[in-house]
Amino acid sequence: MTETTSASRWHGSVVLLLASSTGGVGQHVRSVARGLAAGGASVLVCGPAATEEQFDFTGVGARFAAVEIPASPTPADARAVTALRRALAATPVDVVHAHGLRAGLVAVLARPAAPVVVTWHNAVLAGGLRGRVSRLVERVVARSARVALGASADLVDRAAALGATDARLAPVAAPTLPAPRRRRAAVRAEFTVAADQPLILSVGRLHPQKRYDILVDAAARWRTRRPAPVVVIAGSGPAYLPLAARISATRAPVTLLGHRTDVADLLAGADLAVVTSDWEARQLFAQEALRAGVPLVATDTGGLPELVGDAALLVPPGDVDAVDAAVRGLLDDAERRAELGRRGVRRAAAWPTEADTVAALAGLYAELAPVGAGPAAPDSGAESAGQR
């Protein structure tokens, strides 16, 4: 099924709403906007101006209206609600689809006439006052949205437990990476990696949830290995300075690369990929690593186990000893690494594609807004976890 033919099942008008994003959510919204627009739907993306600058929604056929939704609840939410109402009043809208709890809150507070769909991309991990506020937002969004979509099964269960009347599983497919532009040797030369040295890669936002401190502490132990691995982390975010300080203090062989647009190249040069997050749904880098055939060590949490199956080595979250042992074991076993790489490619081939994701959403939109949109195809609806 091609992206165009799947999206052409629904020709209505949708607003895709997102809050501040520099990574997975923004990439997903761009992918959905591209697929729907290619199929003839009218797509308006609403979000912070910075998201349009980074993801270029208009470049894939959508229109864009600035709605500034910060990463955390603030009094500015009232302005975001007003801006969204203004955008909704200026164009016919059949469905409003918010991505993430922050966008979901703004969407339900705007009280649009069109049905509201909210995709839950992340779990609430914060404690204290921020955690209490976030859990209140969860409850409001779960009970107010027409449909709650969870990127992983645990998020579907969470939405249902909080009162969602219709909670469904909607896996988020990672956009397909372009082919590497550089050869493996050229990538490794950038980081002065010798031919017999392992290159270990992680990619993601530098945020406490990602627990890169665990990776840094494990890497500090690998300095005594011969040859010592080289560890590189691609991404930007608020944890940069604390991580840089930790790397310096522990003398860990880790380099923070900042934001990179050549993840395909980095994977081509890597011997091992590592994900140390406290929680993930369907983490994009984990998908990219398995598709590229790079053996993966990942935390046994959230949606990662159902995503990778037996195609990755899973370790408990927050356990530096487990990460250390898993990486050492794979570095010492080339045959095991090769087998995981082969399993990863096979596993990835069975995942939903971007076209499948767009087809499922097109079916859901047609179900919610059938007038003028045509009936949903019988096989295109989002996988349901039950009407609750």
N, C-alpha and C positions, 0 to 999 in steps of 0.2 A: 504494500500500500504506500503510495507516495504521499508526501506532505500536502501537496495541492489537492489530490483527490480526497484525502481524509477530511481536510478542512472544508471542502466545498459542500459538505453535507449540511452546513449551516451558514446562512447568509445574513444573519441579523447584525445587531450593533452591540458591542461589548465594551465596557470600561475595565481596563486592567489597572489596578491600584497597588502601589508599593510604597514602602517607607524607605529611609536611607539604606542603601545597599552598595557594596563594592564587590560582591562575589556571587554566590550561587543563586540567590533569589533574583537578582537583576538579570543574570544570564538566562534563567528559566523564563522570566517574563518576556525577554527579548525573543527567545525561541518560540514561545506561544504566539506572540504578536506576529512574528514572521509567518508562521504556519497558517494562522487564521486569515491574515490579510491576503496571503497567496491564494486562499480558497474563496475569496470574495467577501469576507466579512468586513464590517466597518469596525476598526479597532482604534480606541482612544486610550493611550497610556497616561495615567496621572501619577505623579510622584515628584520628589525633589528635583530641582533643575540639574543638580549634580548627576543624577542617574541618567538623564538624557545625554549629558556630556560624555559619560563613560560608556553607555550601552547603545546609544544611537538608535532609539526606537523608531524614529522617523525614517531612518535609513533602510528599515526592513518593511516599510509600507504602512506603519501606524501614524496616527497623529499624536501630539503630545501637549499636555497642559500641566503647568507647574502646580503642584500641591505639596507644600513643604511639611513633611511628616518626619519629625526627628526620631532618633533611635529609641528614646525613652519618653514616657508620658510627661508632658509639660503643659502649662497654660496655652502654649502655641497650638495645641490640638484644636482649640475652638476656631482659630483662624484656618486650620486645615479643613475642618468640617465646612466652614463657609466657602472656602475655595472649591471644594469638591461639589457642593451644591450648585455653585456657579457654573462649573464645568458640565454638570449633569443637565442643567437647565438649557444649555446652549446646543445640545445635540440629542436626537432620539436615542434612547438607551433601552435595550432589551434585558441585559444582564449586567450586574456589577460584580466583578471578581477581584477580591482583595487578596493579596499575597502576604502572609505573615500577620501576627496578632496586632501589631501597631496599625497597619493599614486596615485590618478588619475592624478595629474599634472605630476608626474614623468613618469607615463605610457604614456601619450600623447606626452611628450617631447622626449621620447625614439623613437617614430615613428615606432612601430613594424609593420611588414607586416600583422600580424594577427589582426582581429578586436578587438577593445578595448571596454570593458564594465566597467562602473564605478558605484558602489553603493554609493549613498549619504546617509550617516548615521547620519549626524549632520547638523544643521543650523549654519550660521555664526552669532554670537552674539557680537563679539568684536567691539569696536569702535576705533576711531583714526587711526593712520597709519596701525596698524595691521589689523583692520577691512577693510580698503581700499584695502590692499594687498590681503586679503582673498577673498574679493568680486571680485577682478580681476581674482584670481585663479578660482573661481566659473565659471566665464564667459568663460575662456579658456577651462576648462574641459567640460562644457556643450556643447560648439560648436565643440569640437574635438573628443569626444567619439562617437563611433558608437551607443551605447545604454546607456542611463542614467537610472539607477534604483533608485527609492526613497523608503526608509524604511517607509515613511508615505506620505499621500496624499499631504501635504503642501510642502514636498521636491520635489515631482514630479512636482507640479505646479511651483516651483522655477526654476527647471532645464529647463522646457519648456519655461518659461518667459525669460530666459537668452539665448535661442537659441538652445536648444537640439532638434535635428531632430527626435528623438525617445525617449520618456520619459515614463517609465512604473512603476507601483506600484509593489514592491517586498518586502512584509513584512518579517521581520527578526524574526524567531522563537527562543525563548529562549531554550537553551539545557535543557532537563529534569533533574531535580535535583535527586540525589540518595535518597533513603529513609533515614529518620533521624536515626542516630546511637544512640542517647541518648533520654531518656524519657524527657517529658516536665519538670518534677520536677528537673531533674539533670541540664538542661539548665538554669533554673531560679536560681538554687542554685549557679551557677557560678557567677552570678551578685548580689547575696544576695537579691533576690526579694522574699518578703513574699507572702504567699498564696493569700492574698487579694489585693496585689499590682498589678497594670497594668504594663506590659512590652511593651514598644513601640520600634519598630525596623525600621531602615532605612539602606539600603545597597547601596553603590555606590562609585565612585571615589571622593576623597575629592578635589573638583574643584569648583571655584566660580559659575559656571553654575548650580551646584546642590543646591545652596542657603541653605546650612546647617545652615547658620547664622540665617535664619528665624526659623528653627526648634529649635535652641538653645534659641533664644529669647522667643519663645512660651513656651518652657520647663521651662524657668526661672519663668514664671507665675504659673506653676503647683506645685511649691514647697509648696504652701499653701494648696493644696488639701490634703484630708485625706481619704485614703492613697495616698501619693504622687507617681506619676508614676516614673518608672525608664526608661530612654531613652538610647538606645545604637545605635551607628552608626558604621557599619563595612565598612572598605575601607581605602585606603591610597591615598596620593596625595599631591599636592603643598599647599593646604589650611589647612594642619594639624596644623601648628603653630598658624595662626590667629584664628582658631576655638578653639584650646586649651586655648588661651588667653581669648577669649570671654566667654568660659565656666567658667573659673576661675573668671572673672570679674563679671559675672552675677549670679554666684553660681547656675548655672543651673544643674539639676540632669541628666547630660548627660555624657556618657563614650564613648570615641573614642577607638574602638577595634583594629584598624589597619586592615591589610588584613586578611580575614578569608576564610577558605575552607569548613566551616561547615554551610553554609547558610541554608540548610535544617533543621539542628538542631535548629538554631536561630529562624526560622519560627515556628518550633514546640513549642517553648517556648513563642512566642509573642502573645499578645492580639490585637495588632493593628500595621499596617504598614503605614509609612508616606513617601511620595515623595514630595519635596518642590522645584523642579527644575524650572528654568526660561523657559526651553524648553526641550522636549524629543520627540523622534520618537516613538519607541516601547520599552520603557525601560525594561531591563531584570528583574530588581527586581520587578517592577509592575506585570509582567507576573508571576514571581515566587510566589508572595504573593497571587494572585488570584487563582493560581493552588492549593496552599496549603490551601485555604479556610480562609486566614487571612484577616479581613476587612481592606480596604485600604482608606486612605485619600491622594489625589493626586492633582496636579495643573492642571488646565483646560488650557492646552497649547499643541501646536504641535500635535503629533499623539496620545496623551494620551486619549482624549475623544473618538476617534474612536476605540481605543484599549479596553477600560474598559466599555463603554456604561453606563448602570445604575447599574453596579456591584461595583462601588466605589463612594465615596463622593468627588466631585470635588470642588476646591477652586481657586480663582484667584491667579496667580503667584505673588510673592513679597508682600503678604499680611499677616503679622503676626497675625492680629486680626482674619482673616478668618480661619487660621490654628488653632489658639487657640480655637475658637468657635466650629469648626468641631470636634476636638479631644475631647473637654469637652463633647460635645453632645453625642458622641459615647461611651465615658467612662461611661456616666450616663444612657445608654440605652442598656442593654445586649441583648434585643430582636432584636434591630436594628443591632447590631454587628453580631449577628448570621445570620440574613437575608442577610446582605452583604456578609458574608462568603459563604453562599449557592449560592448566585447569582454569586460570583466570580468563583466558581468551574464550574457552568454551562457555564459561559461565556468563560472560558479558554478551555472547551471541544470543542468549535467551532472554535478555532484559527487554522491557519495552523501549522502543525507539522514540525519538522526538516526534516522528509522524504518528506513532501510536498514542502519545500523550495528547497531541493536538486533536486526533480523532475522538478520543475519550471525552475531552472537554467540549468539542463540537456537539457530541451526542448529549451531554449533560445540558448544555445551553438550549438545545432544541427541545429537550424534555421540559425545561423550566419556562421557555418562551416560544411555544410552538406556533403562535399566530404570526404568519408572514415569514416564518423561518423554515417551515416544512418539517415533516416528522423525522425523528432521529432514526438513524439506521439501527437495526436490531442488535448489531454486534459492536456498536461504537460507544456504549455508555460506560461511565467510570465504574470500576469494580466496586460493588456495594458491600459494606460491612453490616448491612441491615438497617431498616428503618427503626429509629428509636424515638 
